[in-house]
Structures are given as C-alpha cells and as structure tokens.
Amino acid sequence: MHEVILIKYGELTLKGLNRRSFEERLVKNLKRRLAPLGSFHYTYAQSTLTVAPVGGVSLGGAGTIDNGNVPEAKPVRAAQGDERLPADVVRRVGMVFGIAAYCRALCLPKSMDALLDGAGAFLAHDLLAARTFKCEAKRADKTFPLDSPQISAQLGERLLKQFPHLRVDVHNPEVTVTAEVRDRYIFVHGKQIPGAGGLPAGSSGRVLLLISGGIDSPVAGWMMARRGVNVVGVHFASPPYTGPRAEKKVHTLMGKVAEYTGGSYLHTVQLTRVQEAIKQNCPEELGTVLTRRMMMRVAERIAFAERAEALVTGENLGQVASQTLPALASTDSVCTLPVFRPLIGMDKQEIVAIARRIDTFDTSVLPYEDCCTVFTPKHPRTRPNAEIIAKVEEALDIEALVNACVANEVGTVIV
C-alpha cells in the first residue's frame, strides 16, 4: 500500500490542442516546488495528475514524466500502513497554481480484497471523527468484475463493521469515501481539498508588479500570478524618510507571493530625489498624481528590461485620492504597456479576506511607512487636468530623474 496525491486540473481541462503545454508547465512547477523534499513520479491519466514518491510506487504508462533536469533530492519513501507523506509535500501542492483540487490517496492493487483491507486503516482518522459517511466508486476500467454500485456496497458494509458508530447518509455525509478503479490500481481517498486554482505560473507571460508595504498590492500580484503570469516586483523607497524595516517588510510580502509562483525577483528603487524635486517645483495638491506618473515611467523602463508585457498595481477605484478615474487615466497616459488593476472593483473586505488567505495581511499592517505616505499632500487633487499636469511637469527634468532611478535600482532574488 502506497500513499500518493491525486490532482484534479479544473480549468486546464477546457484547453484545446495546447492543453498538453499547460499540463507540462504544471508538472514543471510541481517539480520545482517539491524538489527540495524528494523525488516523485508524475503521471497523467483521465484529467488527473498522480504524484507518487520515488521509492514507493511507479504508476508507469504513457503519461509518466520523469524528473527531467530538476536536481535530485533524497527520495521520499511512500507511506506504509499508518505512515503519511510529509505534510510539507501536501502543503506545497496546495499552493501551486493550475490545481483545482487535490487529495491524499492510497494506491492499492486492483482487487476488492486489497480495497476492503486498506480503506478503513487509511481513512481511520477521518472516519473516527465523523458520524455519517457514504461510499462512491468510479470504475474507469470496465473490465473490473464488479460495477460501481457493487463496489460501493461492499466497501460500505466493511466500513460499518470496522466503525460501528457510523451511519450511512447518502445526501449530506460528513465523510465521502471514494474508490477509483483505474487501469492498474485502485485509489481510495476521502475529501478533496480545494487547490489554488487558476493557470500554471509561467503559462501566460510576465508582468511587473508595483508593490508597496500595504494590503492591496501583494493581493494584486497573487491574483495576476493565479492567471498564469510570472510576477516580478518593483518597490519604491524614500530613504531617509523610509527605513530598512519598511524595505524588509516588502521583501517578506514579495516572498509570500513567491511561495505560489516558485520564486521571483524584486527591484528596489530610491524615489527620494524624484519626490523632493516634485515638492520643490510643483503645486502641493498635484504631488500625489505627479509621483505616481514618475513611478509608472520608472516601472515601465524596468519592465522593458525584464521583458515584462504589462504593469500591475493594487489600485482600487475611489479608495484614495490617486485612485479616481481621472487620476488613474493620468498615470496610465505616460505608459505604453498595458496597466492591469485586478482589485479595481473589489470591496476592501474582499481584499482583506484574500490577504488573510495568502498570509500577507499581518505583515501588511505592520506600522512601517512607505514612500506613498511620507509625501502625501494635505489636500490632493482628485480630478487632475491633463493640460495643467503637462504644464507643471515642464519644471521637472523627467528623463534625468527616471535615468537616475533606474541606474540606482537594486535587485534581489526572492525565493
């Protein structure tokens, strides 16, 4: 008996002739995330990806993928009896984009005796804690001598003997025991766990995320990554007005996003010279929108160097003065790349809920100021006029300021 992980694709099943490329990208991402924990076999079959530890069971077949160029680690031994795969293996699988659902499953020889003997021991923890259950069978191999209702009936009868406190509830059971009869094996498992969803990271290109130390921008980066893009970050700091703890906070937030993408890169740009030039030469009420326009210019320059195809921000319509429709149009007008704002129509509580889910909220609310707050005017202009903005910017040497920012940026690999 061996424990494996069964992965359901979800959205990937809707892909056409290029579906295989998405599957291969998903496996590549899984290999990279799981490589530090051991070596695994990856097998496609019937819209399911099976991950089995090397040293346990090789499921074989035409859909088997070896470890390719991924560095080998110490093999993980498959579960025997009450043993389980390491919890970190399961946790990492749940953070890989492109997975709709997954579950721990026991891989058994294709016989009813093996199923009846193994199911109760494998699911004992769940069944002992439940009051109701039901059994379901999926017989992909139609040559198996029993049909699905017969498999379910025999399995249910055995489990009732092993766990006499249980009763059957076919409509709303606390535990559903599923037996899947495949070509070479039977898989038995309990509940499926929702996956991260979306598309495999790297299947949709690359974007540059403007990330601050707040709640919104890490969530925006996570949401774009969920659509299959690789996310590179750029953070604007204003020393000495902002300190190293503020920068460390952003590194931590980018690391949280990178846990889902398998690694990233963060550019840190000093914006102090730009903000001081704006403060000295421009009307105070236009300071916010002028700063945002400079940020977008610098970010686009870095995006070109990174071969990123779009900019991403955490802006939310109407949340602050720089996020009105005229202000957003003004900042967009200095860019040639598209600017994506995945949070634009969301309620703040919806954003907070995602931040808690991806474990960025507690870091985001740490009281370390970023460059967007230290130069905020008392009465910012919420509906900037394009002609006035263009006239005011004549007082700035925009090209020199942008070049200085790009020349002094510092890059960090985020793992």
N, C-alpha and C positions, 0 to 999 in steps of 0.2 A: 504494500500500500504506500502510495506516494502523494504528497500534497503538491498541488500546482495552483496557478492563478489563471482563471478564465476571464478574458477581457472581451466585452461587447463594444463594437465600433460606434454604433449610433449613426451620426451624420455621414460618416465615411461610406456607409452602405448605399448612399444616394449618388455617389460619384459614378461616372460612366467609364469610358475607356482609360481614363487616367487614375482610376481607383487604386491600382497597384502601386503607383508612385506615392500616394498618400499612406498606404499601408507600410511601404518600405521606410518612409520618413518616420512614421510612428515607432516602428521597431528600432530604427536608428536612435531615436530619442530615448526609448526604454533602455537600450543597451548602455547609453552614456550615463543614464541615471543610476542603473543597477550595477555597473561595472565595479565600483568600489566594494560591493557587497558579495560578489561571487560571479560565477559563470552560469549561463542559462541557455536552454534551448527555446526557440521561438517558432511556433507552428501555426500556420493559417488553416482554418477549416470551418466552413459553413458560417461565415460572418463572425467568427470567434477567433481570437488570438490566444493561444495557450502558452504560458510561460512556465517552464519546468526547470528545476535546478539540475545542473550538470552533476553527475554522481547519483542522481535519483532515477529518473525515467526519461528516455528519449522517445518522443512521440512519433518521430520519423515522418515519412510521407513527403509528397512533392512540395508541400508548403513549408518545410522546415528551413530555417535560416540559421546559419552558424554565427559565431561571434565576429566574423569579419576581421576588421583591423582594430577592434576595441581591445585595449590591454586586458590581458587575463588577470584575474584575481584568484584568491584561494577558493576552490569550489565550495559551494554550499550543499550540504547533504540534504536530501529530501527527508520529509517528515516520516518517522516510523512510529506507529502506534499513536500515543498522545502527543508526540512532538509536533511543532509547527514551524513553518518558515519564519525567519526573523521578522519581527514586527516592522522594522525599518524598510524591508523589502515591500511589504504591503502598503506602507505609508507613501513610499516614493512612487509606486504605481498609481496611487490615487491622485498624484499631483502632476501627472503627465497629460497634456492637452491632447485631445483626439479620442479619449476613452469615455464612453457614455456610462458604463457600469462595469464592475468587476467583482469577483468573489474568490474566496479560498475554496478549493475543491479537492476532493480525494479522488485520485486516479486508481481505478480498480481493474483487475482482469474482467473480461466480458462474460460474466456468469452471474446468475441470480444468487448463488451461494456467497460469492465474494461481496455482492452488494448488500445482502442481508446481514452478513457478518461485520461489514465495515462501517455501514452508515451510522448506526447507533453510537459507536465509540467515537467517531469523528465529530458528530454533532451533539455529543452529550452535554456540553456546556450550555448550548442554546436550548436544548430540549428540557433540561432540568430546571431552567429558569422560566419556562413557559407553561401555560395551562392548556393551550389549544394548538393544534397543528393540522396540516394536511400534506399529502404526498402528490407530487406531479411527476410524470415521466414523459420524456421526449425521446422517441425512438427513431433516430436518423437512419439506423441500419435496419431496414425492413426484414432482413433475414433472421433477426433475433427471434427465438421461438415464442416469446410472449409479447402481446401487444401492450400499448401504453396503459390502458385501464388495469390489465392483469399485473403489470409491474407495480403500479401504484398500490393496488390492493394488497399484494403480498408484502411490500415494504411497510405499508401502514400497519398491517397485522403484527409484523415483527416488532416495530417500534412501540406499539401499545403494550406488548408483553414486557419489553425492556423498561418502559417508562409508564407504569400503570396509573400515574396521576394525570396523564394527558387524556384529553378527549378530542375527537375529530371535529373540526369546524371548516367546512369547505368554502365558506363565504368570507370570513374575516379571521383567518388564523393568525396567531402570534408568530408562528414559525412555519414556513413552507419548505419542505424537504424536496429537492428536485434531483431526479436521476436522469442523466443524459446518456443514452446509448449511442456511441459513435462507432466508427469502423473497427477500431482495435481495442477500445477501452470503454468503461462506464465511468462517468464523472458524477459524483454526488456532492451536493452543496446546499447550504442554507440560503439566507437572504443575500441579494445582490446589493452592493454598495455603490451609490452614485459616484461617478467619476468626475473629472474636471471638465469634461465636455469639450466643445469647440473642435478645432482642427489642429493637427500636429504642428508644433513650433517649427518654423522654417519653411513651411509649405506655401506661404503667401508673401514672401519677401522680407524686407527690413524697414523699420521705422525708427525715428529719433524721438525720444520722449523728453519733454521739458519737465524735469522732476524737481519739486521743491521739498520742503520738510513737512508739508501739510497732509491732510487726509486724502485729498482728491487725486493728485497726480499719480501716486502709486496704484490706485484703483484703476485709473485710466490706462496705465501701462499694462496691468494684468488683463484688462478687458480686451485690449488690442492683441496681446500675446495669445489670448484664447481663440482669436480668429486666425492663428497660424503664422503670425509675423515674429521675427526676431526683434527684440527691443533693445536698442542702445540708448543710454541716458545722457543727458546734459544737465548739469546743475550750475546755477549762478550764485556765487558767493560774493560778499562785500566786506572783506577784511579792511580795517579792524572793527567794522561795525557788526560783523558776524564772526563768531569764533569757531574753533576746531570742533566743539561739541555739536554745533549745527551741521557741519560737514559730515561728521561721523554718523549723525542721525540719518542723513540722506544715504550714506553708504549702506546702512542697515536696511533701509527701506528698499533700496535697489536690490539688495541681497534677497529680500523676501520675494520680490518679483522673479528674480533669477532662479529661485527654487522651482518655479513652474516651467521655466524655459531652459534650464540646464546650464546657465551661465550667461553673462552679459559683460558690457563694458560701460564705464561711466566717465564722461568728460566733466571736469570741474573748471569753470571759467570765472575769473575775477571780474566783477562788473563795477567795482568801486569808481574807477576813472569815468566810466560812462554816466553813472548816477550823479557824480559830483559835477560833471560838465552840464548835465541837464538842469541840476539845481541852480547853478551859477548863471546860466544863459537863457533859460526858458521860464515861462509862467508856471507858478507852482501847481495850479489846478490841472495842467496838462502833463505833469510829471509822470503819472502812472501810465498813461497811454504811450507816451514817448519812450519810456523804459521798456514797455512790452514790445514796441516796434523794434527797438535795438536788440532785444533778446531774440526776436524772430529772425532778424538778419544774421546774427551770430550763429544761431542754431541751424539755419539753412546752410551756411558755409560749412559747418561741421558735418551736416547731413550729406552734402555733396562728397566730402572726403570719405565718409563711411559708406557711400553708395546706398544710402537710405532713400526710400522712394516717397516718404511723407513725414510730416511732423505731427506729433501727438501732444495735446495738452489736457490738463484736468479741469478746464474751464466749464462752468455751469451757468446757463443763461440766467442773468439777473442776480446772481449770488453776491457779487461785489461790483464796484463802480466800473472796473475794467472789463466787465463781462456783460455789458449791454450790447444790443445788436449793432449800433453804430461803432462802439469801441472795438468789438470783435472784427467788424469789417475793416476798420482802420489798421489793426495789426495784421490782418491777412493780406492787405494790399501791398505789403513790402515783400511778400514771398512769391516765388514761382512754383514751389512744391505745394501739393495739397496739405491742408491742416485738418486733422481729424480730432474731434472732441467727443469721445464716446459717452461722456457724462452730461452732455448738453441739456437734455430734457429730464434728468433724474431728480427726484426729491433727495434732500440731504440725508434723510434717514435711510433711504435705499443705498446711498453711497457708504454710509457708516456701516450698514449691515455687511456689505461686501468687504470693507476694510477689516471688520472683525473676523470674517470668514477666512481671509488670507493672512491674518495675523500681522497687519500693518497698523491697526488703529492705536494700540498702546504706544508704539514708537512715534506715530504722527503727532500725538497730543503732548509730547514732551515739550517743555517751555523754552525752546531754543529758537530765536528769531532767525528768519531767512531774509534775503535781500529784498523781497517783495514788501516787507512790512517796515523796515527801518527808514525808508524814504517816502512813506505814504503821505500824500498831502492831506491837509485837514478837510478841504472841500474839492475833491477831484471832479473833473468834468466828465459827465456820464454820456454826453452826446457830442463827441468831438467833431469839428468841422474839417473836412479834408483840405480845403484851401488854407485854413488857419494853421493846421498841422504842418503842411508843406512850407509855409512861410516861416514858422517858428524853427523848423529843422535847419533852415539856412544858417542859423547861428552855430550849428554843430558841424565838426569835421567828421561826418559819418564814416567815410571809408577808413580814415585813420583809427577811429575808435574801434571799428569792427576788426581791423587788422591786428590791433593791439590785443584785443580779447582772444582772438584765435591763436596768436603767437604765444600767448602765455597760458593756454589751457593745459591742464594736467589730466592724463588718462589713467584709469585704474581698472584692472580686470576684476570683475565681480563673479564669484563662484558660489 
